[in-house]
Amino acid sequence: VPYLRERFDLGLDHEDAIEVFYNVAVTPWLSVSPNFQFISPALDRTLDSSGNFKNLDDIYMAGVRIGVRF
């Protein structure tokens, strides 16, 4: 990996990720957990369809988990 990092200047470094969530008990058998994630990828560049390097952006992701107990 050090060879690739230096040779191709891919921007391999550390990755940062943060997740924030809250668990809501709607009923005794149903829970809902909204969440938000922020990811700063370790790989800063990737190849596009024409074979050129392009920069990767940070990722923001929102979601909802639903749990049902039987």
N, C-alpha and C positions, 0 to 999 in steps of 0.2 A: 504493500500500500504506500509506503513512503516514496518508492520510485514513481508510482503513478501520480501521486500528489505533486511531486516536483516536476516530472516530465511533461504532464498534460495540463498543469495548473487547474485542476478540477475544483479546487476549493474544499477539499476534504478537511473537515474540522469537527468540532463537537456539535451535537444536536441538542436543541432545547425544546422541551414540551411542557405545557401547563394544561391541566384539566380542572375545571370548576364545575361542580355538580351539586344538586340539592335533591334530597329524597323526600317526597311528599306521600304520606299515607292517606289516600283518598277514602278508602274503607279498610276494614281489617284484612281483606283479601286482595286489595288492589293498591299498588304503589306506582307512582309516576316520578321519574327522575330526569328533569331537563339538565343538559350539560353543554358546556362550551369548551372547545380545545383550541389551543394555539400551538403550532409546531413550526419551528425554524429548522429546516433540514440540514444535516451535516454536509450533504452534497450540494454545492451551490450552483452547479451547472449540469446540463444534460444536452444530448443531441436532439435537434429538431428533425423533421422529416427530410430535409435537404442535406443532413449530415453536418450542419454547423452547430457550434455551441451556443446555447441560450441560457440566460440566468433563470434560476428557479426562485419563485416568490415564497414568502411565508404562507402558511396554510392556516386558515380560520375555519373551524368546523363546529356546527351546532347540531344537537340531536336530542332525542327523547327516548328514554327506556321505560318500558311498561312491564311491571311484574304482576303476575296473577298467581295466588296461592290456592291450591285445591285442597 
